[in-house]
Amino acid sequence: MTAIPESLRDLLAAISEALEVPAPALDRDAEAAYRWHVEDRIMLVQSAIKDVRAGEATLGLDWEANYLRDRVAERPARYRTRDQAIAEREGGRS
């Protein structure tokens, strides 16, 4: 088995983290915002992958991973999530 460089593992982890988005609550506004959020995350991931594939990741894979994480952190989910909706519903049962 071929060893995978740690910097590549880290970039793959950053990509995986970027694509982990919370499910939306079951309402039209949350679902629309979720779709926009997912598309934004995909754009960020594609940008990182394109840089690496084109040989334009001149600062290295670690930098690409950190840059991706930083951009993701700047763009948190701004919609009501399914977990929030469940918690609100369960909180109202008391």
C-alpha positions as CSV (number, residue, x, y, z in Angstrom):
1,M,0.0,0.0,0.0
2,T,1.3,3.4,-0.9
3,A,1.8,5.9,1.9
4,I,-0.3,9.0,1.6
5,P,1.6,12.2,2.6
6,E,0.4,13.8,5.8
7,S,-0.2,17.1,3.9
8,L,-2.5,15.4,1.5
9,R,-4.4,13.7,4.3
10,D,-4.9,17.1,5.9
11,L,-6.2,18.6,2.7
12,L,-8.6,15.7,2.3
13,A,-9.7,16.2,5.9
14,A,-10.3,19.9,5.2
15,I,-12.4,19.0,2.1
16,S,-14.4,16.5,4.1
17,E,-15.0,19.0,6.8
18,A,-16.1,21.7,4.3
19,L,-18.7,19.3,2.9
20,E,-20.2,18.5,6.2
21,V,-23.1,20.9,6.4
22,P,-26.0,20.6,8.9
23,A,-29.3,19.5,7.4
24,P,-31.9,22.2,7.1
25,A,-35.2,22.5,9.0
26,L,-38.1,21.3,7.0
27,D,-39.3,24.7,5.8
28,R,-38.8,26.5,2.5
29,D,-36.5,29.3,3.7
30,A,-34.2,26.9,5.5
31,E,-34.1,24.6,2.5
32,A,-33.3,27.4,0.1
33,A,-30.5,28.8,2.4
34,Y,-29.2,25.3,2.7
35,R,-28.9,24.9,-1.0
36,W,-27.0,28.2,-1.3
37,H,-24.7,27.1,1.6
38,V,-23.9,23.8,0.0
39,E,-23.2,25.4,-3.4
40,D,-20.9,27.9,-1.7
41,R,-19.0,25.0,0.1
42,I,-18.7,23.1,-3.2
43,M,-17.3,26.2,-4.9
44,L,-14.6,26.5,-2.1
45,V,-13.7,22.8,-2.4
46,Q,-13.5,23.0,-6.2
47,S,-11.2,26.0,-6.0
48,A,-8.8,24.1,-3.7
49,I,-8.8,21.0,-5.9
50,K,-8.3,23.0,-9.1
51,D,-5.3,24.8,-7.6
52,V,-3.7,21.5,-6.6
53,R,-4.5,19.8,-9.9
54,A,-3.2,22.7,-12.0
55,G,0.1,22.8,-10.0
56,E,-0.9,26.3,-8.7
57,A,-0.7,25.4,-5.0
58,T,2.7,27.0,-4.8
59,L,2.4,27.6,-1.0
60,G,1.8,23.9,-0.5
61,L,-1.0,21.5,0.5
62,D,-0.9,22.6,4.1
63,W,-1.6,26.1,3.1
64,E,-4.4,25.0,0.9
65,A,-6.0,23.0,3.7
66,N,-5.7,26.0,6.1
67,Y,-7.0,28.4,3.6
68,L,-10.0,26.2,2.9
69,R,-10.7,25.8,6.7
70,D,-10.4,29.6,7.1
71,R,-12.9,30.3,4.3
72,V,-15.3,27.7,5.7
73,A,-15.1,29.3,9.2
74,E,-16.0,32.6,7.6
75,R,-19.2,31.1,6.2
76,P,-21.2,29.4,8.9
77,A,-24.7,28.0,8.3
78,R,-27.1,30.9,8.5
79,Y,-30.3,28.9,8.4
80,R,-32.4,27.0,10.9
81,T,-31.1,23.5,11.1
82,R,-33.0,20.3,11.6
83,D,-31.4,19.8,15.0
84,Q,-32.5,23.3,16.0
85,A,-36.1,22.7,14.9
86,I,-36.2,19.4,16.8
87,A,-34.8,21.1,19.9
88,E,-37.3,23.9,19.6
89,R,-40.1,21.4,19.3
90,E,-38.9,19.3,22.2
91,G,-38.4,22.4,24.3
92,G,-42.1,23.3,23.7
93,R,-43.3,20.0,25.2
94,S,-42.3,20.8,28.8
